Amino acid sequence: QVQLVESGGGLVQAGGSLRLSCAASGRTFSTYSMGWFRQGPGKERQFIALINWSGGSTVVADSVTGRFTVYRVNAKNTVYLQMDSLKPEDTALYYCAATTGWSTVPADYDYWGQGTQVTVSS
């Protein structure tokens, strides 16, 4: 079993940056692909980024391409989401999740964190 804890959210002005962290427990972290999702008020959970077990393959949603970067440090059991050039529409609760597969679909993920709030002011 894997437990995930996100951190790094907060309030930032448009154009600013934040780095989200997702710390995982368990010795099997390096065997999971990790995803980042977000959910705004009244909206469905949206895929943001995906990284494979080694960090060698990533997928980033079109809406954040060129602004967000996902990477991981397996020695620290942590995956990161670097968010630059933030926009007010990026405001949401951000979640990390773990899957044994390779998917952008939330239902395919086995473990979820509790989320960290990101608010971007205009």
N, C-alpha and C positions, 0 to 999 in steps of 0.2 A: 504494500500500500504506500501511496505517496501523499504527503501533506504539503500544501502550497500556501505560501504567505507572500502577498504583494506589499510593496511599499514604494514610496517616492512620489505619490500623487500630491496635488496641492493646487493652489491658485496662482495663475501666471497670466501675464498680459499677452495679447496677441503678438506673435513674432518671437516669443520667448521659447525656452527649451525646458524639458524635464527628462529625467531618466527614471524609468520604472524598473524595479527589481522584483524578482520572484524567487524566493528561497524555497528549496525543496528539501524535505526530509527523506530518509531512506537511501539505501545503498544502490538502488536500481535507477536512480535519476538519469544516468547517462544512457539508459536503454530506451528512453522515451523521446518522442518528438514533442516539442512544446509549442503551444499556440498562445497568441494574445487576441483577446476579443474586447469589445466595448459595448456598452448598452446605455443609451441616453434615455431620458424620461419619456415614457410612452412609446418607445421604439423597441424593435427586436434586437437581439444580440447580434453583433456584426463582427465578422472576421477582420482582423487587422494584420497579423503576421504569424508565420510558422517557421520553425527551424528544426532540422533533423537532429538525430542523436549526437552527431559529431560536430555540428555547427557548419558543416560544409555545404549544406543546401538550405536555402531560405526562399520563402514566398512572402510578398508584401502586397496588401490590397492596393488597387489602383488609386483609391482615395487618399492614400498616404505615401505613395511611392515618391521617393526623392526627399521626403521629410522625415520618415521614421525608419529606424534600423533595428533589426533584432540580432542578438548574438548571445552566446552562452559561455560560461566558464564551468566546465564539469568538475574541476577540482574544488570549486566552491559551491557546487550544487545550486547554481544560480543562473537564471536566464534574465536578460535585460531587454528593455525596449527604450531606445534613445529616440526622443521626440523633439524635433526641431521645427522652427517656423510654424509654431502652433497657431491654430485658428479657433475662433469661437465655436465653430461646428465640431471641433474635436472634444468639446465638453461631454463627459460621460463617465460612467463607472467602468474601470478597466480591470479585466480579469486575465489571469494566466491559467492555462490548463494543460494537462498531460494526456498523451495518447500513444498507444503502441502502434498506431497506423500512421497514415500520412493524409491529413484531411483538413479542409477549411470549414467543415460542418460541425457546429457545436455538439450535436448528438453523438458524434464519434469520439468524444473525449471522455476519459474515464475519471479524471480527478480535476477539481476546480479549487481555486483560491476564493477568498471572501471578497476580493475586489478592492481597488483603491481609486478614490475619486480624483478626477482631473477636471478643473474648471479654468476655462480660458476667457478672460475678459477682453472686451473690445476697446 
